[in-house]
Amino acid sequence: MFMRLTPILLLCFLSGVAIADEASLRKALKPHFPGDKVESLKKTPYLGLYEVVVGNGLFYTDEKASYFFSGHVIDPKTGQSLTDGRLQQIKETRRISIDSLPLELAIKAVRGNGKRRVVVFSDPNCPYCKRLETELSKVTDVTIYTLLYPVLNGSVATASAIWCSTDRLKAWDDFMLKGVAPTSKVCETPIDKIIEAAQKHSVSGTPTLIFADGSVAPGMIAAEMIEKKLAVIPTK
């Protein structure tokens, strides 16, 4: 009886050690990322390193978080980057609940029946955001929630002027599609709250699109890709 139980007890003991190690490692990592959440932590099969995912980033550390390693792990047999593969996997599986975002602070555009939904974090001075707006103008039957996220130098003033305009949607479209600058006005804006929400969800760049199924698409994508994505998401 003793010999038959020993492997089971040993397995439980080792599992307990692994859990304790992960908990202590998370605790050691926390002070280094006070505003971010460690979304994934797992031991790799190489060099005893742990893979750490924070937001869109991935790095490696030792079991005590004494050192951080940033870069690519290459499989010498294939010449392929294992890190690239993991980053792509993370990108494809990342989810942000659309209803967890401050939609009430967005510039809302309803096109056609408006049943499909997409949220866009956008900087008015970002050239890729302007290109995205041109693509979005081709999409129909959608509600677009634009959250002003001025991450570039000098963008806060432009974003504030757009928000303080009498017709925010028109001011946004005029600036992004026609290059017509908004009339400078002063009012209270939700920009700080939007920045806080972006940081909470590890949205670091613009444009970033979040679809109703929670999937995230960082960067400029074509209207055809947006339509393809919206077509497979059930509407409410």
N, C-alpha and C positions, 0 to 999 in steps of 0.2 A: 504493500500500500504506500509506504513512504517513497519508494523509488518512482512510483507512478505519479505521485503528487508533486514531486520536486520540480519537474520542468514547468508545471503550471505556476507554482510559487515563484520560480525564478523569472518567468515572463512577467508576472504582476510586479515584481520588484523592479525589473528593468524599466517597465513602462512608467512606474512611479518616478524613477530617476529622471527619465526623459522629460516628463511633464514638469518636474521641479526645475530642471535646467532651463526649459523654455520660459517658464514664469520668471525666473531670476534674470534671464537674458532680456526679456521684455522690460523688466524693471530697470535694468542697466541702460537700455536704449532710450527710455522715456525722456530723461533730462536733455538729450541731444535733439529731440524733436518736440518741443513743448506745444507747438500749435498743430502738430500733425499726428495722425494715427498710424501706428505700425499695422498695416493691413494684412501682411503675411510674414511669417517667420518659419523657416524650415531648414533642417540640416541637409547639406549637400553631400554627395558621395565623394567629393574631392577635398583633400587637405584639411578635413575637419571643419571647414567653413560653414557658416550659416548664411542663407539667402534672406535678405530683408527687403520688403517692398513697402515703400512709403509714398503714397500718392502715385505719380506716374514713374517714379524712380525705383531703381533696383541697385543694391550694393551688397557687399559681403562683409562679414565680421567674424571674429573668433568667438569662442564660447563665453568670454567675459566682456565682450564689447570694448576690448582694449585698443583695437585698431579697426579702421574701416578700409575696405578695399573697393575701389571703383574701377570698372573696366570690363573687358570681355574675357570669359573663360572659353578657350578654344579646344575642341576635340581634335587632337593631332592626327587621328586616323582618317577623319573626314575633312578636316580643315574648316568645319562649320563652327559658328559662334553659338555656344549653348545659351549664352546670355540673350542674344537676339531672339532665339526661340522662345525663351521665357517671357521676354518683354512683349512679344506678339501675342502670346497666350494671355498675359495679364490684360492687354489692351482689349482683346476679344471678349473677355469675361467680366470686365469692369462694369459695374452698374451704379447709377445714381437715381434714386426715386424722384421722378419729376415733381411729385407733390410735396417733396421735402424742400423744394426750392422756393424762394420768396416771389412767387408769380405775381403777387399784388404790386410788386415794385417794378414790374416789367413794362416795356412799351409793347402794347398788344396789337397785333395785326391779324384780322380775320379775313380769310380769302375763301370765296365760295361757301360751302356748307360749314367750313371750319372744324370738321369733326376730328381731323388728325391734328396731333399736337407735337410741337418741337420747341425746345428752349435753346437760346443762343446767348452765350457770354461773348460780348463783342466790345471792341475798343474802336471808337470813331476814327482814330488816326492810323489804324492797322490796315495796310494795303490788302492783306488777305481777307480781312473782314469785308472790305468794299467789294472784292471779287465774289465773296460768298453772297452778299446781298444781291448782286446781279443774278446769281444762280437761284437764290430763293424767290426772286421775282417771277421765275418761270414755273414755280410750284403752285398748284391750285388745291382747293378744298383742304385748307390747313389753317391752324391758328399758330402764329409765331410769337413767342414771348422773348423779347430782346432784353437782356439784363446788361446795363451799361457797366462795363468792367474796364476802366481806363488804366491799363498797365504800362503804357508808354509815357515817356516824358512829355508833358504839355497836354496830355489828353484829358485831364480832369476838368480843365476850363471848358473844353469843347463839349464834353459829356454833360457838364452842368448846364451850359447854355441850351443844349438840346432838351434836357429834362425841364428846364424852366420856360420853354416855349409854350405859347398858347395851345398849339397843336403839336404834341410831341411826336406823333407818328409821322406827320408831314415833315417836320423839321429833320427827323432821322432819315427819311427817304430822300429828301432834298439834298442833304449833306452827303449821304453814302452813295447815291446814284447819280446826282447831278453836280456835286461839288459846291452847292450853295450853302455858305456858312450861316449858322443860326444867329439871330439877333442876340447880342449879349444881354442877359438878364440875371438878376440875383434872386435866388430863392433857396429854400431848404431842399436838399436832394437826399436820395436813399443810397448814394454811392458807397458810403462807408459800410452800410449793412450788406450791400451786394458783395463787396470785397470780402467781408467776413464770411458770407455764405460760400463764396468761391474757395476761400482758403480751407473752410471746414470740409469741403468735398474734394480738396486737392485739385482744383481747377487752376492751373498755373499759366495757361496761355490762351491767346485768342486767335481766331475764333474757336470756340468749343461748343459742339452741339450735343444736346441730351434729348433722346427720343422718349416716347411714352412708355416704352418697355424698359427704360432705364439704361439702355446702351449709350455709350459715349463715343463721339467721333471728334477727336481733336484735329484742328486744321481745316483748311478750305476743301470742300468736296463739291463735285459737280451736281447739277440738278437731277441728272439721271440716277445718280447714286442715292440722292435724298429721296426721290420718288420710289426707288426700289426698296429702300429701307421702310418708308412709310406704308408701302403697299402690304407688307407682311405683318404689320402691327395691328391687332384688333382695336377698333375704336369703341369709346364708351357709348 
